[in-house]
Amino acid sequence: MAQGNRLSKLVKTTSKFPQGIRSTLWSKAFGRVVPMVGSAKLRYLEVTRNKVVVKIENHKAMQNHIGQVHACAMALLAETATGFVTGMNVPDSSIVLIKSLHVDFKRPSKGAMTAIATLNDEQIQQMQHSDKGETLVQVSVTDESGEEPIQCQMLWAWVSKASLKK
């Protein structure tokens, strides 16, 4: 894990807790940091240095006009998973920013949705050893049927916090 990264330390600290307790703690803590994530009731199911799994239930506040997870909520799910796995690996002296997101809607969704975002070792090394950069974070978004109603590309950048103050 990235040296000095607060997110990594929190995940490591809770790693011995039972899965249900870990998931609840992560979801509440991260929902307070990013209020929209809390409002959407996103649930963190798995968090490691190279993989983050996030779920959204098909609840009324996040539905579209036909009772499915709203398009923006689908994008939020993918953006959250990819942003979190990126944030886990940059030093605390840096900040992550989404540079671009591309979402193709392939078919109507069915029920709850899950996003799995992953980084490879090369991406992690680049993040940990450079003050700024960008990387395309892989993400798969599936619904309860196991199908992918959307396909996404999420390009994340990181820059030193000091460079933003100039």
C-alpha positions in Angstrom: 0.0 0.0 0.0 1.1 3.6 -0.6 3.2 4.9 2.2 1.5 7.6 4.2 -1.9 7.2 2.5 -4.7 7.7 4.9 -7.2 5.6 2.9 -4.8 2.7 2.8 -4.2 3.0 6.6 -8.0 3.0 7.3 -8.5 -0.1 5.2 -5.6 -1.9 6.8 -6.8 -0.9 10.3 -10.2 -2.5 9.6 -8.9 -5.5 7.7 -9.4 -7.9 10.7 -13.0 -6.9 11.2 -15.8 -9.2 9.9 -16.8 -8.4 6.3 -20.2 -6.9 7.2 -18.7 -4.6 9.8 -15.9 -3.5 7.5 -18.3 -2.8 4.7 -20.6 -0.7 7.0 -17.7 1.3 8.4 -16.2 2.0 5.0 -19.5 3.0 3.6 -20.3 5.4 6.4 -16.9 6.9 6.6 -16.5 7.4 2.9 -20.1 8.7 2.6 -19.2 11.4 5.1 -16.1 12.4 3.1 -18.1 12.5 -0.2 -21.7 13.4 0.7 -23.2 12.3 -2.7 -21.8 8.8 -2.1 -23.6 8.8 1.3 -26.8 10.1 -0.2 -26.8 7.4 -2.9 -26.2 4.8 -0.2 -23.3 3.2 -2.0 -21.9 0.2 -0.2 -18.2 -0.8 -0.3 -18.0 -4.6 -0.5 -14.2 -5.0 -1.0 -11.3 -2.6 -0.8 -7.7 -3.6 -1.6 -4.8 -1.7 -3.1 -5.7 -3.0 -6.6 -9.4 -3.6 -6.4 -12.5 -1.8 -5.1 -16.0 -3.3 -5.3 -19.0 -0.9 -4.7 -22.7 -1.7 -4.9 -25.8 0.4 -5.2 -29.3 -1.0 -4.5 -32.1 -0.1 -6.8 -33.8 2.1 -4.2 -36.4 4.7 -4.9 -34.1 7.8 -4.5 -31.8 6.5 -7.2 -34.4 5.3 -9.7 -35.3 6.7 -13.1 -38.8 7.1 -14.5 -39.1 3.4 -15.2 -37.9 2.1 -11.9 -34.3 1.2 -12.8 -31.1 2.6 -11.4 -30.8 6.1 -12.9 -28.1 6.7 -15.5 -26.3 9.3 -13.3 -26.4 6.8 -10.4 -24.8 4.2 -12.6 -22.0 6.6 -13.6 -21.6 7.6 -9.9 -21.1 3.9 -9.0 -18.4 3.5 -11.6 -16.7 6.8 -10.8 -16.7 6.0 -7.1 -15.1 2.6 -7.5 -12.4 3.9 -9.9 -11.7 7.0 -7.9 -11.4 5.1 -4.7 -8.9 2.6 -6.0 -6.9 5.5 -7.5 -7.1 7.4 -4.2 -5.8 4.4 -2.3 -2.6 4.5 -4.2 -1.5 8.1 -4.5 0.5 9.7 -1.6 -1.4 12.0 0.8 0.5 14.9 -0.8 -1.5 14.4 -4.0 -5.1 14.7 -4.9 -7.1 12.6 -7.4 -9.3 14.2 -10.1 -11.4 12.6 -12.7 -10.2 13.8 -16.1 -12.8 12.1 -18.3 -15.5 9.6 -18.0 -17.2 7.8 -20.9 -20.3 5.7 -20.3 -22.1 3.7 -23.0 -25.6 2.5 -22.0 -26.0 -1.0 -23.6 -29.3 -2.2 -22.2 -31.8 -1.6 -19.3 -30.5 -2.6 -15.9 -32.1 -5.2 -13.6 -32.0 -4.6 -9.9 -29.0 -3.6 -7.8 -25.7 -2.9 -9.6 -22.0 -3.6 -8.7 -18.9 -1.9 -10.0 -15.5 -3.6 -9.8 -12.5 -1.2 -10.4 -9.0 -2.6 -10.7 -5.5 -1.3 -11.1 -2.4 -3.3 -12.2 0.9 -3.3 -10.5 2.4 -0.9 -13.1 -0.3 1.7 -12.5 0.1 1.4 -8.8 3.9 1.9 -9.1 3.4 5.0 -11.3 1.0 6.5 -8.8 3.3 5.9 -5.8 6.4 7.3 -7.5 5.3 10.4 -9.4 3.8 13.7 -8.3 1.5 13.9 -11.2 0.1 11.6 -13.9 -3.0 10.0 -15.3 -4.3 6.5 -15.8 -7.2 4.7 -17.3 -8.8 2.7 -14.6 -10.6 -0.5 -15.6 -14.1 -1.0 -14.3 -16.8 -3.5 -14.9 -20.4 -2.7 -13.9 -22.9 -5.5 -13.6 -26.5 -5.8 -12.5 -28.3 -8.6 -10.7 -28.5 -10.6 -13.9 -24.7 -10.7 -14.1 -24.9 -8.7 -17.3 -23.2 -5.3 -18.0 -25.9 -2.8 -18.8 -23.2 -0.1 -19.1 -19.6 0.0 -20.3 -17.3 2.7 -18.9 -13.9 4.3 -19.3 -12.7 6.4 -16.4 -9.5 8.4 -16.8 -8.1 9.6 -13.5 -5.3 12.1 -12.9 -3.4 13.0 -9.8 -1.4 16.1 -9.0 0.3 17.4 -5.9 -1.9 19.4 -3.6 0.8 22.1 -3.6 0.4 22.7 -7.3 -3.3 23.5 -6.9 -2.4 26.4 -4.5 -0.5 28.3 -7.2 
